[in-house]
Amino acid sequence: QETRCNEESTDESEEDESEEEPKLKYERLSNGVTEILQKDAASCMTVHEKFLALGTHYGKVYLLDVQGNITQKFDVSPVKINQISLDESGEHMGVCSEDGKVQVFGLYSAEEFHETFDCPIKIVAVHPHFVRSHFKQFVTGGKKLLLYERGWMNRWKPLILHEGEGNIRNVKWRGHLIAWANNMGVKILDMISKQRITNVPRDDISLRPDMYPCSLCWKDNLTLIIGWGSSVKICSVKERHASEMRDLPNRYVEIVFQFDTEFYISGLAPICDQLVILSYVKEISEKTEVECCARPRLDIVQPLPESCEEISSDALTVRGFQENECRDYHLEYSEGESLFYIISPRDVVVAKERDQDDHIDWLLEKKKYEEALMAAEISQKTIKKHKILDIGLAYINHLVEKGEYDLAARKCQKILGKNTELWEFEVYKFKEIGQLKAISRYLPRRDPVLKPLIYEMVLHEFLESDYEGFATLIKEWPGDLYNNTIIVQAVVDHLKKDPQNRTLLRTLAELYTYDQRYGRALEIYLTLRHKDVFQLIHKHNLFSSIRDKIVLLMDFDSEKAVDMLLDNEDKISIDRVVEELENRPELQHVYLHKLFKRDHHKGQRYHEKQISLYAEYDRPNLLPFLRDSTHCPLEKALEICQQRNFVEETVYLLSRMGNSRSALKMIMEELQDVDKAIEFAKEQDDGELWEDLILYSIDKPPFITGLLNNIGTHVDPILLIHRIKEGMEIPNLRDSLVKILQDYNLQILLREGCKKILVADSLSLLKKMHRTQMKGVLVDEENICESCLSPILPSDASKSFNVVVFHCRHMFHKECLPVSNTVSPVQFCNICSAKHRGPGSAILEMKK
């Protein structure tokens, strides 16, 4: 039973758990082949792109289709068929057998050649273009290599190409080159010159050539691959340079690659720039410790100059491999489709390159779902066996089985796409394993939209165990995905157990907002002092709902509340806001202050109230308010400032009310700040005020110093100096006097400098005017006399004429000018002098 299982398995390598993907896939050639090999044994096979030709030990030749079905049968001989050869057209076949028979005949014509030799004929090869009349040639190989050519009267003429080195073991004909192997090595014959161009000796002469035959394969018309024993040589046929020919053939052979393998070679075939090698393997049995035949291997290698790199290696289980020898295996291939046929006496296995479907199969088998999905997406137009959706669903199931629920849920977005049925199926699957939370973040919200029940189910799951997650979903999901009323009721039920839960209250407010119950949402937001309250009011125009909640808004965020109220005066009036804040004067002040900053006149009726509010809550802004307000009652303001002893504000009010002397007195007595007093006097620019300041300071040396340092440019310092008492000690008097003199000297220098600048500017302008008036004036045919309106120049240029041109560019014939009534010789333009007299009106006379 174990043997039978082994025989049924034709593919896979020895290392089933290998992470390296195989390059080839295998299947047994069945149907008619199975019937043949149950009663007979395969001895050879030739592959054509249209059909297969199989020879058996009982002398039969079968034509098969690519599925192994029998299409034609030939009884050639009662003994083993050694070789079958086909031309490129597939219309002619050559067959040789162990009893020495050779037949070459047309599959679709009556032409036929028969010959029987006195020795077994191991090989036959027909010309690749045998179908053409002038290429009717074939070779046979027994003890001699014979070339048969059809000549006169359709007679076949034999020609000995080679003999004397043992039996001919293999022949391959490609183009004009024939390669054959005998006991000594491999030869190549050029059919054009009928010259042998090379001899490649075999390496291991200890191996019996009948047990370990040579494998030959033409990769192309000039490249021959030789495998013998465990050695591989790749030979290239090249043209010899004319200067090197002499008596040598015009072609020669160069071995470009040469390497040894671990096992004995039974067959070779090219695949792109690599090689497929069928190897015969012997191993030591673990039970009997005797050498026995193992499964043959099919390897793909990359040739290197002196070695090779193994790309893949598969051990094949063929029927009866335990009894086979190296000579029992053959490797044939179909060039067009990259199909490789492994022939053994009891089995024929087909190896083919794996396609994208096979690649995906391998990835799925190795549970590499991510790579399989990517490969399917890239090749979705060429794959036939797999569907992207099926691979994706298998990937999701695999991730769920591994417990990677979040990754599985994330992949649902890409894999399930817009398929609502699959989405709902996956959601229920996640519910069964208690992982609704994992898939909640990735549920579709637009195109497609699932049934409301799906979203409600997820929300209830969060509501039972994760209030924060529930709140996040409510914020992220559009309100039309689920039945809002049901969720609101569920939240209300949970709030009964925990009335102060801020997360649930905030979420309930959002739900009320979705349901357009803005009033209830606003109440909750204000209770929670939530930052979104202002956004909610603006977005849904809830100003009518906050008329009685202004204090709450101000307590929450006075800056935002005031900005909102001022931006929407048309919806909530200033009077209404002030009235609502009557019991909270500190908030009332914030509102009125912001209003005043925006517009000094809008809240003028509250300016009197604001004096007290500023005095109580914002003293630094009281003086700026008094300066900027034009509606503030000064008497009331003065009263409040005097009551609170606000000196600066009182000074300002006194000066504004015209009581500058009292204001100055207060500065001197209360503030005792001479600099401020001097500044005040400068602002008022009143001589009596300076007189009062001097009188008040005359007995206070520090004040005198301050006056001496500052009044030099406003008041004559002599007035102060004359009043200083004899013997009074004044700090820094010398420095103050020096400063006065320096200030005076500076004023003199400034005046002199200004005078020089004025004189220089006047002279410069005078010179400029003079240059301008000295410039010539263009007079041509286009100019006319301003008096008679005729051309200024006469038509006859030879005659003399007189023209008067003024600096204003008006021109007159001299005789057209009116006679001046004045005795002055200077004349003026009649047009311009009627308007004004000024520079530029002197006469320029031209005579010609």
Steps between C-alpha positions, in 0.01 A plus 500: 500500500787738579658424164174572323466839675853583395423410141192724491700802616692651209598842623643688796858489619646299783491799729128559529545764766747703295432871486641516147236492229546230232557617144314214329177310551440140405220280380486144373423451134192279524206390282644283215849501650368328811342226287820450298731476800277252683585239233821640352800714601618831351840490336518844332292803414525799266314827552353719229303817567189331355528144634714243680653178362556220754703184432469183714696187583255290299581684176196728486494870413206708623407852394344688792344838554631723778249349748636149432212374285593255224443637150694243292686169551781334298627142539861550401685206651453217749789638709595824672473833317832680556437843346227707334589809296268767357573784261405855595173485305389185683408333167781244485617248757808284532494187721774251589483187713716248682469242220674733251192627319490862384190665356458855373152581376250781455216524746281664237661365180585167342876544488686245711850357551573160652836351586610217726854486635690210646543679834275695739446856381504728803422830337337660199474870417321650201601835354312783678369614160434154363167618359693688228606300199867603507535414869399134481770382740519300819772333707506170686731382767607150594863404465527768229351843450334486157352791304224410257420737215232451239646539159434397138179302444405545868773261604652537844875517504687431830815686597719405798562806712684327784598156626756320712435646847226267620125528472335831422300585816324827421448739208349851491455687171450877503520714186820409314668339803483139616625408847547132599647307788689169494713316755781754472322834509285750311560613141342779297473488120440800274265375227586785266870419480457134604782560749520397862574814700559372853546203730402539867631199696300362790641570847423186699604200286432262789123524444348256254367702204208261457391541865573874529430634150589846377225767496511753215287810455520794259403823676510684168663451161850564639486391867527134598448373856673174592427297811691178567535329832507788749664752266330781306661695215345785303668538160473791258566454126688801360632615163874480457679811379618478139863551602487197732340250262791347305397132485261530796116497483340841469327445833621405844344426839566681828391359838351806675365327814612181672401361840425177687179397672440285809312231308504319164335686214209336315384797300551872429283786374538878482267742677583864416866544602480213749507121475254229599686184603338158555724308741523131591555458875633211706491492879579266788191337652468566873354150559722276290800731463514401134521747209165536325329720244337815638249733349638690200557872538409787272723799568514851355853642506665822393823420311816684604838481323632224726206418727125540526243649736202288596171683447262221596511126561206258502505127574243327277301194593446303181357150479762230546788738569653236731571276199618760248855564379652824369441392136128445571430873547466754220425871499323652201367854474271720292678824419193714438317427825784421746360150563741232623417130469668251736477155343554177694395145410180510705422871519500829306498818707455850358677794669398853412591844623276621776267785409357772722217272614754245615699773674188611685421135590843466657465825692162394635639161597778674692238735654662802340164664439626856476741409219235285330254789505758737356596251227132451407443875477802548275401212271123521524465502119705184449406275792226249425474283806488753782285800589628795697193500723540132592866550589409806704229317695742217571752758621246656735408156641867420548560822694194436716624148578838643601329752728615804301156655512598860435701412190217276378251784544731744322535265203119484473503855364715404202369149439126540552479834322138595430348154549242561773406133538859399568542791740197397701612136497844598636347725768288212630809279494687755714200517733509122551860518619438814711711732285250758378725772641781396267293543185315814614776738385492365147127469431396686181317826559436615146470293183405248613285547807404187697172431671435724805483188715872434437605841631257483793640158594853643511390806699322282759817292533702811585228643724515190716876506553673813369340844540798680344499275195123549471545878511770482231273304265210740552731789414649331192192330355236701311174510692301343216680163521284378790165559667579800716197456727604149600854608588377806693276280709786259567722788618221640721461156660870487580491855641241387751769280650771765479338848472826696528697313236642780288581273204142378473361852545727637228402216268130554574540866406651397166213260440250776578685717250469234229130478585469883476397529865743783547347641815565182696847470354578859603388437857734204530792686344455792737474266796819330392664830407593336170711687247266410213216706644591810297544299183157345557338843551657642184439194284132465588416866576392433860515861617137501601578209733782675682324826591464380859833312504737791446642480852575129454675572173704781655596285795614226261716713266450874525725583200318269256161589644556877462631459143199292410255747657660801334510323164129436522356824639209473261393176670576588863496875568752685714227605741393136547854390576561784747171424670585128532838589652361752745573279799848415375673839463841343436358321195307811406827691497667241272214527251481883503878536481515279187208692354678834562820366336301411190295817476526808731144606429280187503482466877502874579200474732708272723812717513402649835456150641833399353685763705413312817565163338847605382576653840396176671629227267744652252683808630778487228241550224311781675722784375500373136119474524471858629723624219316313220142542616310808378181405687640463846361755759814673625352616834394144587836368398681766704290419803578129478871560443526743790314259728744224413799739499593419140751783452592446132139465395402805711781710343378400152139587583593835654707595194222386268249711696729805459630507858864467404634685804328257739626210295856635513472558871386142553794372299744704708342426836371147460743351256795730568622420152670801341549319166130423479419856597729638230348257245153617603603864461645428157174337390292794619746760358370768739730776632305537827539125558877535462487793744315285756747217451795736559342651810427157647850373427700809607554376856563137402856449367428159334210657310721791394752253358227326304370833367847615396550174308169516312360850452777644283308456178159610633567779751783746533726350772580855622150522651582206723860589576410856618257356755743260660586623851853600575696221663252222417681175441378342176614148408690472169459873430813515288385215277157658463650837397735331255202315350307830464794655314539195283127503414525869408811442291323210327204726413736760348677234293166362380387846386826566317484162332144560389597838360785350295270233362238756396757719324652202318159373391397844373821538299463149353141565395598837346772337292262228390242759392764695312618187310145414412423846364821507295409186305400534133141462382407294193299692239375302196219495243253350747509804734243777447474863604278525805355826368428443127501114524703472177828300480777672690752447218440656154454277198795672328801442724718748301305794629589658834251468783475584872362259759453556872521185718421515872631260765149367538541367141235731353613651167398815308594680181659822618256708306212310664605601853299793642697813581594517870363796695788494745835668460674171600680330210400154635193348342278226645292225340149636456347156570691426820503858635123498488514223762795599711836663490796290596828341401535376147329792332803687360529536124723299269534662158611314191592678174573332176 
